[in-house]
Amino acid sequence: MSLGFGVTHRLSVDRNEWRGNRLMTSVESNHPHPPNRRPALSALDRLNLLYIALIILLIVVCRRRIDPWPVCLATYLGLGIVLLAFLTTTARSFHPVIGFIRDWYTPFLFLLHYEFTYLLNQSFAPLYAPWLSRLAPTVALTAEHIGGRVYFDRFFALFDQQLFGFQPSLHFAQVFGAAWFGEIMHLAYFSYYVYVPLLCGILWFRPKREPFDDSMFRATLTMWFSILVFIILPVAGPRQFFGPEGYNLNRGYLFAGIMKFLFDHGEIPNGAFPSSHVAVALVVLILASRYQKRLFFTLIVPFLALCLSTVYVAEHYVVDVVAGLLVGALFYMAGAPIRRLLRMGGDTG
């Protein structure tokens, strides 16, 4: 089946079905949500708007510790208004482009929200850092070489040190220094960016919407929780904390170069704990075991390599990976009841 035919088929089904695989008939004309009365907001839309509202509240309450707070507030207010206006005004539209945007706008928010965590991550940390310092006086909680901001990397580095007797993020790449191995690790780390588009892209072409909607919701829920932790508990990661000079990111070929470019031009000193790479990838893996068995078996080895690669490229401590596994498992399970809650009021999406 060609791509063009697949898109046309998917959109034609969307025009004639309502969040299931049932075609509208004269008997069903009294369906509470016929196709031309689509609810403006799906559960995923509501989740996205709730997250934006929560960040707006955080900015207002903690504005004295956010620089520049007017820019952050204006950005999130504008994003919320534009998104809400778009969703409500296009609720009855079945234009192919509109339908595609409504289905796929969420992953593009991942990058925006992640980048803003650097501006927001001092909202709470300065408040409880002194208390935590008294609780653990041997752990320095400020790192001037990361911009003089409050970070908790020393706490996580100490945990890894006590657990292993050395720093895995420092020694992993030194012990396995072959260029071919480095290339595999960088490829595995890069593969994270295709997990959600790959699974959801496959499910998007299916007649039934439920697998796609469920998968996008659970992955997004996991991502939003991870980003909230990034804001509340700022951890820059080993490469930022120990200094980039300790890591040879050129160890490899094509994907080592790609990741070096991304690290140099898109990385922010934040977002290490928990590993959202691991958390979201685990959710996708579990969803694949439910909705796309072949993809599940295909992703098992790459997922294990992804977990290793987060430490190899020094973006995460080992404790971040463990936390990512726990967060992924927890929010996969929490996804269904939270989605049901957000679907109250008649939405079936």
C-alpha positions in Angstrom: 0.0 0.0 0.0 1.5 3.3 -1.0 1.9 6.1 1.5 -0.6 8.3 -0.4 -3.3 5.6 -0.4 -2.7 4.9 3.3 -3.2 8.5 4.3 -6.3 8.8 2.2 -7.7 5.5 3.6 -7.0 6.6 7.2 -8.6 10.0 6.7 -11.6 8.5 4.9 -12.1 6.1 7.8 -11.9 9.1 10.3 -14.7 10.8 8.3 -17.0 7.8 8.7 -16.2 6.4 12.1 -16.2 7.8 15.6 -13.3 6.7 17.8 -13.7 3.1 17.0 -14.2 1.0 14.0 -17.9 1.4 13.6 -19.4 3.2 10.6 -22.3 5.6 11.1 -25.6 4.2 10.0 -29.1 5.5 10.2 -29.7 3.5 13.3 -26.7 5.2 14.9 -27.8 8.7 13.9 -28.5 9.5 17.6 -25.0 8.7 18.6 -24.0 11.3 21.3 -20.8 12.2 19.3 -21.5 11.8 15.6 -18.5 12.6 13.3 -19.6 16.2 12.7 -19.8 16.8 16.5 -16.4 15.7 17.5 -15.5 16.9 21.0 -13.1 19.8 20.9 -10.7 18.3 23.4 -9.5 14.7 23.7 -8.0 13.3 26.8 -4.5 14.0 25.4 -5.5 17.6 24.5 -6.7 18.1 28.1 -3.5 16.6 29.5 -1.4 19.0 27.4 -3.5 22.0 28.4 -3.4 21.0 32.1 0.4 20.8 31.9 0.6 24.2 30.4 -1.7 25.6 33.1 0.4 24.0 35.8 3.6 25.6 34.4 1.8 29.0 34.2 0.9 28.7 37.8 4.5 27.7 38.7 5.8 30.7 36.9 3.5 33.1 38.7 4.2 31.7 42.1 7.9 31.4 41.7 8.6 34.3 39.4 11.2 35.9 41.7 13.4 32.9 41.1 12.8 32.6 37.4 14.8 34.7 35.0 13.4 36.0 32.7 9.9 35.2 34.1 8.0 37.6 31.8 9.3 35.7 28.8 8.4 32.4 30.3 4.9 33.5 31.3 4.2 35.1 27.9 5.4 32.0 26.1 3.2 29.6 28.0 0.2 31.9 28.0 0.5 32.4 24.3 1.0 28.6 23.8 -2.1 27.8 25.9 -4.3 30.3 24.1 -3.2 29.3 20.6 -3.5 25.6 21.4 -6.9 26.0 23.0 -8.2 28.2 20.1 -6.9 25.8 17.5 -8.4 22.7 19.1 -11.8 24.3 19.7 -12.1 25.9 16.2 -11.1 22.8 14.4 -13.2 20.3 16.3 -15.6 19.8 13.4 -13.1 19.9 10.7 -12.1 16.8 8.7 -9.6 18.5 6.5 -6.6 16.1 6.1 -4.0 18.6 7.2 -6.0 19.7 10.3 -6.6 16.1 11.3 -2.9 15.3 10.9 -1.9 18.3 13.0 -4.4 17.4 15.8 -3.0 13.9 15.9 0.7 14.8 15.8 1.2 18.2 17.4 2.0 16.7 20.9 5.5 15.3 20.2 6.6 18.7 19.0 5.8 20.0 22.4 8.3 17.6 24.0 11.3 19.7 22.8 9.7 23.1 23.8 8.9 22.0 27.3 12.2 20.3 27.8 14.2 23.4 26.7 12.3 25.6 29.1 13.2 23.4 32.1 16.6 25.2 32.2 14.8 28.5 32.8 12.4 27.0 35.3 14.7 24.7 37.3 15.6 27.2 40.0 11.9 27.6 41.0 12.1 25.3 44.0 15.7 24.0 44.3 17.1 27.1 46.2 14.3 26.7 48.8 15.1 23.1 49.8 18.8 22.9 49.0 19.9 24.4 52.4 17.7 21.9 54.2 19.0 19.0 52.2 22.6 20.3 52.8 22.0 20.1 56.6 20.6 16.6 56.1 23.6 15.5 54.1 26.4 17.9 55.0 29.1 16.0 53.2 27.3 16.5 49.8 27.9 19.9 48.1 24.7 20.9 46.4 25.9 23.8 44.4 28.1 23.6 41.3 29.5 26.9 40.2 30.9 25.4 37.0 27.3 24.8 35.9 26.5 28.5 35.9 26.4 29.0 39.7 23.0 27.5 39.9 21.7 24.9 42.4 22.1 21.4 41.1 22.0 18.1 42.8 24.6 16.2 40.7 27.0 15.6 43.6 24.3 13.7 45.4 23.7 11.4 42.4 27.4 11.1 41.6 28.0 10.0 45.3 25.2 7.4 45.0 26.9 5.9 41.9 30.3 6.0 43.6 29.1 4.2 46.7 27.2 1.6 44.6 30.0 0.8 42.2 33.2 2.1 43.9 33.8 4.3 40.8 31.9 6.5 38.4 30.4 4.4 35.6 29.8 7.5 33.4 33.5 8.2 33.5 34.8 4.6 33.1 32.4 3.0 30.7 33.6 4.8 27.6 37.2 4.4 28.7 37.0 0.7 29.1 35.1 0.2 25.9 36.9 2.7 23.8 36.7 1.1 20.4 35.2 3.3 17.7 32.8 0.7 16.5 31.4 0.2 20.0 31.1 4.0 20.5 29.2 4.2 17.2 26.7 1.6 18.4 26.2 3.4 21.7 25.6 6.7 20.0 23.2 5.1 17.5 21.3 3.6 20.5 21.1 6.9 22.2 19.9 8.6 19.0 17.3 5.9 18.5 15.2 7.3 21.3 14.0 10.1 19.0 12.2 7.6 16.8 10.5 5.4 19.4 7.3 7.4 19.7 7.0 8.3 16.0 7.7 4.7 15.0 5.1 3.0 17.1 2.5 5.7 16.8 3.2 6.1 13.1 2.4 2.4 12.6 -0.7 2.6 14.7 -1.9 5.8 13.0 -2.5 3.9 9.7 -4.8 1.4 11.4 -8.5 1.9 11.0 -9.1 1.8 14.8 -8.0 4.9 16.7 -7.7 3.4 20.2 -4.2 2.0 20.0 -2.8 5.2 18.6 -4.6 7.4 21.1 -3.7 5.2 24.0 0.0 5.0 23.0 0.4 8.8 22.4 -1.3 9.5 25.7 0.8 7.2 27.9 4.0 8.3 26.3 3.1 12.0 26.7 2.0 11.5 30.4 5.4 9.9 31.1 7.2 12.7 29.4 5.3 15.5 31.3 6.0 13.8 34.6 9.7 13.5 33.8 9.9 17.2 32.8 8.2 18.2 36.0 10.9 16.4 38.0 13.5 18.1 35.8 12.1 21.4 37.1 11.8 20.5 40.7 15.0 18.5 41.0 17.7 19.9 38.7 20.4 17.4 37.8 22.7 18.4 34.9 24.2 15.0 34.2 27.8 13.6 34.4 29.1 15.3 31.2 28.1 18.7 32.5 29.0 18.0 36.1 32.5 16.5 35.6 33.2 18.6 32.6 33.0 17.8 28.9 36.8 17.5 28.6 36.6 14.1 30.3 34.5 12.7 27.4 35.6 11.9 23.9 32.3 12.2 22.0 34.1 11.7 18.7 34.6 8.0 19.6 32.6 6.6 16.7 31.6 7.5 13.1 28.3 8.9 11.8 26.1 8.8 14.8 28.9 9.9 17.1 29.2 13.0 15.0 25.4 13.6 14.9 25.1 13.3 18.7 28.1 15.6 19.2 26.3 18.2 17.0 23.1 17.8 19.0 25.0 18.0 22.4 26.9 21.1 21.2 23.9 23.0 19.8 20.8 21.7 21.6 21.8 20.4 25.0 20.9 22.2 28.2 22.4 21.5 31.7 19.4 19.8 33.1 17.1 16.8 32.7 19.3 13.9 33.9 17.0 12.5 36.6 15.0 10.5 35.8 16.1 9.4 32.4 13.2 10.4 30.1 15.0 8.4 27.3 14.6 5.2 29.3 11.2 6.0 30.7 9.5 6.9 27.5 11.2 4.1 25.5 10.1 1.6 28.1 6.5 2.8 27.8 6.7 2.4 24.0 8.2 -1.0 24.4 5.4 -2.2 26.6 2.8 -0.6 24.3 4.4 -2.4 21.3 4.1 -5.7 23.2 0.3 -5.0 23.3 -0.3 -3.5 19.9 2.5 -4.4 17.6 4.2 -7.7 18.6 6.8 -7.7 15.7 8.0 -4.2 16.7 8.2 -5.3 20.3 10.6 -8.1 19.5 12.5 -5.8 17.2 13.0 -3.2 19.9 14.1 -5.4 22.8 17.8 -5.3 22.0 17.9 -1.7 20.9 16.1 -0.8 24.2 18.8 -2.5 26.3 21.4 -0.7 24.3 19.7 2.6 24.8 19.8 2.0 28.6 23.5 1.4 28.4 24.1 4.3 26.0 22.7 6.9 28.4 25.6 6.2 30.8 28.2 5.6 28.0 27.6 9.1 26.5 27.7 10.5 30.1 24.2 12.1 29.9 23.0 10.1 32.9 24.1 8.5 36.1 23.1 4.9 36.7 20.6 5.9 39.2 18.9 8.0 36.5 18.4 4.9 34.4 16.9 2.9 37.3 14.6 5.8 38.0 13.6 5.9 34.3 12.7 2.3 34.4 10.5 2.8 37.5 8.9 5.9 36.1 8.1 4.2 32.7 6.5 1.2 34.4 4.6 3.4 36.8 3.1 5.7 34.2 2.3 3.0 31.8 0.1 1.5 34.5 -1.2 4.9 35.5 -2.0 5.9 32.0 -5.3 4.1 31.6 -7.0 5.4 34.8 -5.8 8.9 34.2 -7.0 8.8 30.6 -10.4 7.6 31.7 -10.5 10.5 34.2 -9.7 13.0 31.5 -12.2 11.5 29.1 -15.1 12.1 31.6 -17.7 14.4 30.1 -18.3 12.4 27.0 -15.0 12.4 25.1 -14.0 9.1 23.7 -10.5 10.1 22.5 
